[in-house]
Amino acid sequence: MRNRILQSKWTRRSLLTLATLPFILACVAHWAGSRVQKSMAGEPRPALAFETYLVDRGMLKETERVAGARFRFKNLSDQTVTVTELIPSCGCLQPQLEKRVYKPHETGEFILKMETAGESPGQKEFFVDFKYSDPVERTARLTFKVELPVRRLVVKPKALVIYQFTPGRTIHPVTVSDYRGGKNFEITSVKSTSKYAKVKLGDLEDKQGLRQQKLDVIVEDLVPPGKHDGLIVIKTNDPDFPELYVPLIIQGPDQKTVLKPDSKSPQAN
């Protein structure tokens, strides 16, 4: 009886299938794995390589007015690289890049500066998004860490943004506070590098060892459309802080708003 079962047609086919099944599965796995590896092999690497992606300055001295970092990089590819934009995480950061186009295997660097007088004490972490094309659009994030001591000379705000969308005179305050006590700190001059704003010295208050000098940043009228960058430059009689800076951004109206006809204006006959 047993011999009849083993010799049946159905049983022979079943045994043959079971015997060849491992070989079939191995072939399928090998074929599928080869296809995945082939699709990933052609992805190009980013052209730029940086010496470091993080600069940590640690604790600064109280008299250190500007904290800086330097980021060096190299174009490792055979393609020309074009830097399109540097986007800082804070208006207090001032990234400086002299050139925008880098040939194959060319090196470059950019400098990052930060005015410390407008920042509160403690550990700080900032970053800059370094955008470039190689010709694929890419972004490298570069981080800058610093620890600021308890400041005894503070400028507020650390950056001034003015939205001047309508005609008319607007005034925006800036305050320089000296907590050191006993120092005869004075502001000797102020100026704006923007032609759309001017700066005037305001009231000086001296109470219980705290000297506060107020400034008025004045925009007289409607500015042209778009964003206009500038700087408030404050010069003092203090050898530790001879100059203080406040980044200035004046945002004008949208171009479409300026060109929009006034429905209330009289029509010509």
C-alpha positions in Angstrom: 0.0 0.0 0.0 2.8 2.4 0.9 4.6 1.7 -2.4 1.5 2.6 -4.3 1.2 5.9 -2.6 4.8 6.9 -3.3 4.5 5.9 -6.9 1.3 7.9 -7.5 1.5 10.8 -9.9 0.3 13.5 -7.4 2.8 12.5 -4.8 5.8 12.7 -7.2 4.9 16.2 -8.3 4.5 17.3 -4.7 7.9 16.0 -3.6 9.6 17.5 -6.7 8.1 21.0 -5.8 9.2 20.8 -2.2 12.7 19.8 -3.3 13.2 22.7 -5.7 11.4 25.4 -3.6 14.6 26.6 -1.7 16.5 27.1 -5.0 13.6 29.1 -6.5 13.4 31.4 -3.5 17.1 32.0 -3.4 17.1 33.0 -7.1 14.2 35.5 -6.5 16.0 37.1 -3.5 19.3 37.4 -5.4 17.5 39.1 -8.4 15.5 41.5 -6.2 18.6 42.5 -4.2 20.6 43.2 -7.3 17.9 45.6 -8.6 17.9 47.7 -5.3 21.7 48.2 -5.3 21.7 49.2 -9.0 19.1 52.0 -8.4 21.1 53.5 -5.5 24.5 53.6 -7.1 24.0 56.7 -9.3 23.2 59.3 -6.6 25.8 62.1 -6.7 27.5 63.3 -3.6 27.4 67.0 -2.5 30.2 69.0 -4.1 31.2 71.0 -1.0 32.9 69.6 2.0 33.5 71.8 5.1 36.4 71.5 7.5 33.9 71.7 10.3 30.2 72.0 10.6 30.3 73.3 14.2 32.3 76.1 15.8 32.1 76.3 19.6 33.7 79.5 21.0 32.9 78.6 24.6 32.7 81.4 27.2 33.6 84.8 25.9 35.3 87.7 27.7 33.0 90.4 29.0 34.9 93.0 26.9 34.6 90.9 23.7 32.4 93.0 21.5 32.2 90.8 18.5 32.2 87.0 18.4 33.3 85.4 15.2 33.7 82.1 13.5 35.4 81.0 10.2 34.0 78.1 8.1 36.4 76.8 5.3 35.2 74.5 2.5 36.4 72.9 -0.7 34.7 71.9 -4.0 35.6 68.2 -4.3 33.6 67.7 -7.5 34.3 68.3 -11.2 31.3 70.7 -11.4 31.3 74.5 -10.8 29.6 75.5 -7.6 27.4 78.6 -7.2 26.5 79.8 -3.7 22.9 81.1 -3.9 22.1 82.3 -0.4 23.3 82.4 3.2 20.4 82.4 5.7 21.2 83.1 9.3 19.0 82.0 12.2 19.3 85.4 13.9 19.4 89.0 12.7 22.4 89.5 15.0 24.5 87.3 12.7 26.5 88.8 9.9 27.7 86.2 7.4 30.4 87.5 5.0 31.2 85.7 1.7 33.4 87.5 -0.8 32.7 85.3 -3.9 29.9 83.1 -5.0 31.3 80.9 -7.7 33.9 78.2 -7.1 35.6 76.1 -9.7 36.3 72.3 -9.4 38.7 71.6 -6.5 38.8 75.3 -5.5 38.7 76.2 -1.8 36.8 79.1 0.0 35.7 80.4 3.3 33.1 82.6 4.9 33.2 84.5 8.1 30.4 84.8 10.7 30.2 87.7 13.1 27.9 88.5 15.9 27.5 91.6 18.0 27.4 90.5 21.6 26.0 93.7 23.2 22.5 93.0 22.1 22.4 89.4 23.4 21.3 88.2 26.8 23.8 86.1 28.9 24.0 82.3 28.7 24.7 79.6 26.2 23.6 80.4 22.6 23.4 78.2 19.5 23.0 79.8 16.1 23.2 78.4 12.6 23.5 79.5 9.0 21.9 77.6 6.1 24.5 77.6 3.3 22.6 77.2 0.0 24.4 76.3 -3.2 24.0 74.6 -6.6 26.4 72.0 -8.0 24.1 72.0 -10.2 21.8 70.1 -7.8 20.2 72.5 -5.2 21.8 71.7 -1.8 21.9 73.1 1.7 24.6 72.7 4.4 23.7 73.8 7.9 26.6 75.3 9.8 26.3 75.8 13.6 27.9 78.4 15.9 27.9 78.0 19.7 28.9 80.5 22.2 28.4 81.3 25.9 27.9 84.9 26.8 28.8 86.3 30.3 26.6 88.5 32.3 26.5 91.7 30.2 26.9 95.0 31.9 26.5 96.9 28.6 23.3 96.0 26.7 21.8 97.3 23.5 18.1 96.7 22.8 16.7 95.7 20.4 19.6 93.6 19.1 18.2 94.1 15.5 15.7 96.7 14.4 13.1 95.7 11.7 10.8 98.5 10.5 7.7 98.0 8.3 7.1 101.2 6.4 4.0 100.4 4.3 2.3 103.8 4.4 3.4 107.4 4.1 4.2 109.3 7.3 6.9 109.8 9.9 7.7 106.9 12.2 10.0 106.8 15.3 11.6 103.6 16.7 13.5 103.5 20.0 16.8 101.9 20.7 18.2 101.9 24.3 21.9 101.5 25.4 22.1 100.4 29.1 25.3 100.5 31.2 25.0 98.4 34.4 28.7 98.7 35.4 28.3 101.6 37.7 31.0 104.3 38.3 31.8 104.5 34.6 31.4 107.8 32.9 30.0 106.0 29.8 28.8 108.3 27.0 27.7 108.0 23.4 29.7 110.4 21.3 27.9 110.0 17.9 25.3 108.0 16.1 24.5 107.4 12.5 22.5 105.3 10.1 24.0 103.7 7.0 20.6 103.6 5.4 19.5 106.6 3.4 15.9 106.0 4.4 16.5 106.4 8.2 18.3 108.8 10.5 19.3 108.6 14.2 19.0 111.1 16.9 20.3 111.0 20.5 17.4 110.9 23.0 17.3 111.3 26.8 20.1 110.2 29.1 19.0 108.7 32.5 21.3 108.0 35.4 19.6 106.2 38.3 21.3 104.1 41.0 24.3 103.2 39.0 22.4 102.5 35.8 23.0 104.8 32.8 20.5 104.5 30.0 20.9 106.4 26.7 18.0 106.4 24.3 18.2 106.8 20.6 15.4 107.5 18.1 15.6 105.9 14.7 13.4 108.0 12.3 12.0 107.1 9.0 10.5 110.2 7.4 8.3 108.9 4.7 7.3 106.0 2.5 10.3 104.0 1.2 10.6 102.2 -2.1 9.2 98.7 -2.4 11.2 95.8 -1.1 13.7 95.2 1.7 16.4 97.8 2.5 19.3 96.7 4.8 21.4 99.1 6.9 23.2 99.5 10.2 22.9 101.8 13.2 26.5 102.8 14.2 26.9 103.9 17.8 30.3 105.4 18.8 31.2 105.7 22.5 34.0 107.0 24.8 34.5 103.5 26.2 37.8 101.8 25.2 36.2 98.3 25.6 33.2 99.2 23.5 34.2 102.0 21.1 31.6 101.1 18.6 28.2 99.3 18.9 26.1 98.1 15.9 22.4 97.5 15.5 21.4 95.7 12.2 18.6 97.6 10.5 16.0 96.3 8.0 13.4 98.6 6.5 10.6 96.8 4.7 8.8 98.9 2.1 5.4 98.1 0.5 4.8 95.4 -2.0 5.4 96.5 -5.6 1.8 95.5 -6.6 0.4 97.7 -3.8 2.4 100.7 -5.1 1.2 100.3 -8.7 -2.4 99.7 -7.7 -4.5 102.7 -8.9 -6.3 104.7 -6.3 -10.1 104.3 -6.8 -10.8 107.6 -5.0 -8.5 109.8 -7.2 -10.3 112.0 -9.8 -10.4 110.7 -13.3 -9.1 112.8 -16.2 -11.7 113.9 -18.7 
